[in-house]
């Protein structure tokens, strides 16, 4: 078991507009989008795209029924939160609410006692053989499109508490919008 467990809290974020509620992820009491933004900022600045750092939204409410299975690494054909190549799932969507527009992906490893989020990726800034990789704290690069998440995470949660957080979120799904 890991020596440092993180605390996960999931709640619905109501934007106070006609915009659909989405999932707010809190890790150790901090908004996960802010944690990601802090990590991405140096990378995005080096790439000449500082405004893209942390430009994520939560998983929209109409995907609530898909969230538990995807975030517990239960393979399921057709689950829109786990349709990416490999074994990654969507943790954060684009600010527009579209899952594939600008998602943050991670691999979710589930054991009897723990759940780990690791191997993060922004699929629209993935390493390719002809592009440089930007690592936070490394030398500045004039232009590069690749974002590297090496060293970000893993985020390790107690499985029971993690499952309870997901169950609580699903039980408190806001009414007024249809579920898929």
C-alpha positions as CSV (number, residue, x, y, z in Angstrom):
1,X,0.0,0.0,0.0
2,X,1.1,3.6,-0.6
3,X,2.4,5.6,2.3
4,X,0.5,8.7,1.1
5,X,-3.2,8.4,0.5
6,X,-5.2,11.3,-1.0
7,X,-8.7,12.2,-0.1
8,X,-11.2,12.4,-2.9
9,X,-14.4,14.4,-2.8
10,X,-16.8,14.6,-5.7
11,X,-19.7,17.0,-6.0
12,X,-21.9,18.6,-8.5
13,X,-21.0,22.1,-9.7
14,X,-24.0,24.2,-10.6
15,X,-22.9,27.0,-12.9
16,X,-26.1,29.1,-12.1
17,X,-26.9,29.3,-15.8
18,X,-28.6,27.0,-18.4
19,X,-25.3,25.2,-18.5
20,X,-25.5,21.6,-17.4
21,X,-24.1,20.8,-13.9
22,X,-20.7,18.9,-14.0
23,X,-18.6,17.0,-11.6
24,X,-16.2,18.9,-9.4
25,X,-13.2,16.8,-8.3
26,X,-11.5,17.8,-5.0
27,X,-8.3,16.1,-4.1
28,X,-7.2,16.8,-0.5
29,X,-9.7,19.7,-0.5
30,X,-8.3,21.3,-3.7
31,X,-10.1,21.6,-7.0
32,X,-8.4,19.1,-9.3
33,X,-8.6,21.5,-12.2
34,X,-6.4,24.0,-10.2
35,X,-3.9,21.2,-9.4
36,X,-3.7,20.3,-13.1
37,X,-3.4,24.0,-14.1
38,X,-0.4,24.5,-11.8
39,X,1.3,21.5,-13.4
40,X,0.5,22.5,-17.0
41,X,1.3,26.2,-16.7
42,X,5.1,25.9,-17.3
43,X,4.5,23.4,-20.1
44,X,1.8,25.6,-21.8
45,X,4.0,28.8,-21.4
46,X,7.0,27.0,-23.0
47,X,4.7,25.9,-25.9
48,X,3.5,29.5,-26.3
49,X,-0.1,28.5,-25.2
50,X,-0.3,29.7,-21.6
51,X,-4.1,30.2,-21.7
52,X,-4.6,26.4,-22.4
53,X,-3.2,25.4,-18.9
54,X,-6.0,23.9,-16.9
55,X,-8.7,24.7,-19.4
56,X,-10.9,21.8,-18.3
57,X,-14.4,21.3,-17.0
58,X,-15.9,18.5,-15.1
59,X,-17.7,15.5,-16.5
60,X,-21.2,16.7,-17.6
61,X,-24.2,15.4,-15.6
62,X,-25.6,13.4,-18.4
63,X,-22.6,11.1,-18.2
64,X,-23.1,10.4,-14.5
65,X,-24.3,6.8,-15.3
66,X,-21.0,6.1,-17.1
67,X,-18.7,7.6,-14.5
68,X,-18.7,4.8,-11.8
69,X,-17.7,2.0,-14.2
70,X,-15.1,4.1,-16.0
71,X,-13.5,5.4,-12.9
72,X,-13.4,2.0,-11.3
73,X,-11.7,0.5,-14.4
74,X,-14.6,-1.7,-15.3
75,X,-14.3,-2.5,-19.0
76,X,-17.4,-1.6,-20.9
77,X,-17.9,-1.3,-24.6
78,X,-19.4,2.0,-25.6
79,X,-18.7,3.9,-22.4
80,X,-17.9,7.4,-23.6
81,X,-15.6,8.1,-20.7
82,X,-13.3,5.2,-21.6
83,X,-13.3,5.2,-25.4
84,X,-9.7,6.3,-25.8
85,X,-7.0,4.0,-27.1
86,X,-5.2,2.1,-24.3
87,X,-6.4,1.9,-20.8
88,X,-7.1,5.5,-20.0
89,X,-10.3,7.2,-19.0
90,X,-11.5,10.8,-19.1
91,X,-11.2,12.5,-15.7
92,X,-11.8,16.1,-17.0
93,X,-13.7,17.2,-20.0
94,X,-13.3,20.4,-22.1
95,X,-14.9,23.6,-20.7
96,X,-17.4,23.3,-23.6
97,X,-18.7,20.0,-22.1
98,X,-17.6,17.9,-25.1
99,X,-15.6,14.9,-23.9
100,X,-13.3,14.6,-26.9
101,X,-12.6,18.3,-27.4
102,X,-9.9,18.8,-24.7
103,X,-10.0,16.0,-22.2
104,X,-7.5,15.1,-19.5
105,X,-6.9,11.3,-19.5
106,X,-5.4,9.0,-16.8
107,X,-5.0,5.3,-16.2
108,X,-7.0,4.1,-13.3
109,X,-5.5,1.1,-11.4
110,X,-7.8,-0.6,-8.9
111,X,-6.6,-3.0,-6.3
112,X,-8.4,-4.5,-3.3
113,X,-7.3,-1.6,-1.1
114,X,-6.4,1.3,-3.4
115,X,-7.3,3.2,-6.5
116,X,-4.5,5.1,-8.4
117,X,-4.7,7.8,-11.0
118,X,-1.5,7.8,-13.1
119,X,-0.1,8.1,-16.6
120,X,-1.9,11.4,-17.3
121,X,-2.2,12.6,-20.8
122,X,-3.7,15.5,-22.8
123,X,-4.3,13.6,-26.0
124,X,-4.1,16.7,-28.2
125,X,-0.6,17.3,-26.9
126,X,0.8,13.8,-27.0
127,X,4.4,13.0,-27.7
128,X,5.3,12.1,-31.3
129,X,8.6,11.1,-32.7
130,X,9.2,14.4,-34.4
131,X,8.4,16.7,-31.5
132,X,10.2,17.8,-28.4
133,X,8.9,16.9,-24.9
134,X,8.5,19.7,-22.4
135,X,9.2,18.8,-18.8
136,X,8.4,21.3,-16.1
137,X,11.5,22.9,-14.7
138,X,13.5,22.0,-17.8
139,X,15.0,24.5,-20.3
140,X,12.5,26.8,-22.1
141,X,11.6,25.8,-25.6
142,X,10.5,28.4,-28.2
143,X,7.6,26.3,-29.6
144,X,6.5,22.8,-28.9
145,X,3.2,21.0,-28.9
146,X,4.0,18.1,-26.6
147,X,2.9,18.2,-23.0
148,X,4.6,15.7,-20.6
149,X,3.0,14.6,-17.4
150,X,5.9,12.6,-16.1
151,X,6.1,13.2,-12.4
152,X,2.4,14.3,-12.1
153,X,0.8,11.9,-9.7
154,X,0.1,9.3,-9.0
155,X,-2.9,10.2,-6.9
156,X,-3.7,7.2,-4.6
157,X,-7.0,6.8,-2.8
158,X,-8.4,4.3,-0.3
159,X,-10.7,2.1,-2.4
160,X,-13.5,2.1,0.1
161,X,-13.5,5.9,0.4
162,X,-13.1,6.4,-3.4
163,X,-16.1,4.1,-4.1
164,X,-18.1,5.9,-1.4
165,X,-17.3,9.3,-3.1
166,X,-18.5,8.0,-6.4
167,X,-21.6,6.4,-4.9
168,X,-22.5,9.7,-3.1
169,X,-22.1,11.7,-6.3
170,X,-24.4,9.3,-8.2
171,X,-27.0,9.4,-5.4
172,X,-27.0,13.2,-5.4
173,X,-27.2,13.6,-9.2
174,X,-29.1,16.9,-9.8
175,X,-32.6,16.4,-11.2
176,X,-34.1,18.2,-14.1
177,X,-32.0,16.7,-16.8
178,X,-32.3,13.3,-18.3
179,X,-29.7,10.7,-17.7
180,X,-28.1,8.7,-20.5
